[in-house]
Structures are given as C-alpha cells and as structure tokens.
Amino acid sequence: MQQPSGFLSKLGVEVGRELSAPQLRQLGGAEFAADLYTEFTEETTGLLQQANAAWQARDVPALHPLLHQLKGTAGTLGITALAEQALTLEQAIKHNKNHDLGAGLAELNRRFEYFMDQSATLLTPAM
C-alpha cells in the first residue's frame, strides 16, 4: 500500500508540510482527499494496534518507530493533534520517561478516536 506522503510527493507537495482537508481537495479533488484520509485511517488503526501491543509487552524499542511513522503521516496530512501527541511520546522515550508512556498512549488513542468522529466533517466541502 502506498503511503499518503507518496501521493503528495507525486503532486510536488513537500512531504512534512501540513495540509488541511480543503487543501487536499483542491490538490486532487474530493475523492483524492477521501482516499488519503481512508488510507490514513486504515494505516493508523494498524499502527495503534501494534503500538498498544508493544506497550503491553513493555517493548519500548518496538514502540518508537510506530510512533515516529504515525507522527510523520499525521503531520503530513495536517492532523496536528495526533502528530503532536506522537511527538510527545517519542520525546518521552528519548528521555527515558517510560512511566509517561501509558497515559500518553491512551491520549493518542483518544485523539485518534476524536479524529475518526470528526473525519466526515473534515471531508465535507465547505459551502
């Protein structure tokens, strides 16, 4: 499955640049934006399942790259609440503050649930 950033780079959009749903619709149309968010949702669901399992096993080295991937993809698509929380968790790992990871991962899951609840609104064209 192609990463969302791959779609953007093909259009000449700088990877890592935050984009809003209206900007994505402008770049490639409503279907393009919907496809990106659908792919993001599927990818993130899997990443969070793996991250939760890694944390339950206290496998911090396995958790870090999952958070890094989620941070990058969410940031590219302009989903800053998720990107910021993933960054916070990455920094906790970097500074050996593993005691913060449980609550932080729960917050990351809450933010993703909120995104899921709001995603239909994000993809509805503004009138």
C-alpha positions in Angstrom: 0.0 0.0 0.0 1.4 3.4 -1.0 2.0 5.9 1.9 0.0 9.1 1.8 3.2 11.1 1.6 3.9 9.3 -1.7 0.7 10.6 -3.2 1.7 14.1 -2.1 5.2 14.0 -3.4 3.9 12.9 -6.8 2.0 16.2 -6.9 5.1 18.2 -6.0 3.9 18.9 -2.4 6.7 19.0 0.1 6.4 16.0 2.4 6.1 17.1 6.0 4.1 20.2 5.1 0.8 20.3 6.9 -2.2 20.3 4.7 -5.9 20.7 5.6 -8.7 18.7 4.1 -9.8 21.7 1.9 -6.2 22.0 0.5 -6.2 18.2 -0.2 -9.5 18.6 -2.1 -8.0 21.5 -4.0 -4.9 19.5 -4.9 -6.7 16.4 -6.1 -10.4 16.6 -5.7 -12.8 15.3 -3.1 -12.1 11.7 -4.0 -8.4 12.2 -3.6 -8.8 13.7 -0.2 -11.2 11.0 0.9 -8.8 8.3 -0.3 -5.9 9.8 1.6 -7.9 10.0 4.8 -9.3 6.5 4.3 -5.8 5.2 3.8 -4.5 7.2 6.8 -7.4 5.7 9.0 -6.6 2.2 8.0 -2.8 2.6 8.5 -3.2 4.4 11.8 -5.6 1.8 13.1 -2.9 -0.9 12.5 -0.1 1.3 13.9 -2.1 1.9 17.1 -2.9 -1.8 17.5 0.8 -2.5 17.2 1.8 0.3 19.5 -0.7 -0.8 22.1 0.6 -4.3 21.9 4.2 -3.1 22.1 3.4 -1.1 25.2 1.5 -4.0 26.9 4.7 -6.1 26.3 6.8 -3.1 27.5 8.7 -3.3 24.3 9.7 0.3 24.1 12.2 -0.2 21.2 9.3 -1.6 19.1 7.0 1.3 20.1 9.3 4.1 19.0 9.3 3.5 15.2 5.5 3.1 15.2 5.1 6.5 16.9 7.6 8.1 14.5 5.6 6.8 11.5 2.3 8.0 12.9 3.8 11.4 13.7 5.1 11.8 10.2 2.0 10.7 8.4 -0.4 12.6 10.7 1.7 15.7 10.3 1.8 15.5 6.5 -1.9 15.4 6.4 -2.3 18.2 8.9 -3.7 16.1 11.7 -1.7 18.0 14.2 -3.3 16.7 17.4 -2.2 13.2 16.6 1.2 14.3 15.3 1.9 16.4 18.4 0.9 13.6 20.8 3.1 11.1 18.9 6.0 13.5 19.1 5.4 13.9 22.9 5.6 10.1 23.2 8.7 10.0 21.1 10.4 12.6 23.3 9.4 10.6 26.4 11.1 7.6 25.0 14.2 9.6 24.1 14.4 11.0 27.6 13.7 7.6 29.2 10.5 8.8 30.7 8.8 5.5 30.1 6.5 6.0 33.1 4.7 8.6 30.9 4.0 6.3 28.0 0.9 4.5 29.3 -1.1 7.7 29.8 0.4 9.3 26.7 -0.6 6.3 24.6 -4.1 6.3 26.0 -4.3 10.0 25.0 -3.0 9.2 21.5 -5.8 6.6 21.1 -8.4 9.2 22.4 -7.2 11.7 19.8 -7.4 9.2 17.0 -11.0 8.3 18.1 -11.8 12.0 18.0 -10.3 12.3 14.5 -12.4 9.3 13.4 -15.6 11.0 14.8 -14.7 14.3 13.1 -13.4 12.9 9.8 -16.7 13.0 8.0 -16.9 16.8 8.7 -13.3 17.3 7.6 -14.1 15.8 4.2 -17.4 17.7 3.6 -16.8 20.6 1.2 -17.3 24.0 2.8 -20.3 25.9 1.4 
